[in-house]
């Protein structure tokens, strides 16, 4: 499940990611691993990123 807040606005709220995505490194979707941010439609900047692990 994932919730995404961008610029103070919730853009994805508690949605399930049903399986691996096209950018997955391998099929071990339940294992901890890297998190990638993608911006492929022009320049993009990120700051103040907070990642909260599931409980």
N, C-alpha and C positions, 0 to 999 in steps of 0.2 A: 504494500500500500504506500502511496506517496501523496504528499501535499506540497505544492510549490507556491511560494509567495514571491512575487517580483515587484519591486518598487512599492511595497506596502499593500499590494493588491493580490488576493488569492486567485491564481489562474488555474490551478488544479487542486481539487479538494478531496483527499482521502480516496484516491482512485487506485484500483488494482492494476499492476503491470502483469498481465497473464502469462508471460514467459519471456524468454530471452529476446532482445531486440536485434536489429540488423547489425549493430555495432558491437555486439558481444564478443569478448575475447575467447570465451569457451562456453560450454553448456552447463557449467556448475553455478546455476543461478542462485542457489541457496547459500553459497559460500561467501564469506567476506572478500572484498576485492576493491579494485580502484573505482573511483567515481569520475566520470568524464562529463564536462560541460561542452555542449556543441553549439556553435553559431556559424552556420554555413550560408547565410544569406547576406553577408556584408560584415563590416567591422562590429565588434561586440566587446564590451568590457564588463568585468565582474568585480564586486567588492562587497565586504561585509557578508560573506557567505557563512551561514550557520547550518551545520548538519547535526540532526538529533537522532541518535540510534533508536530503533524500535525497542520497546520494553518487553 
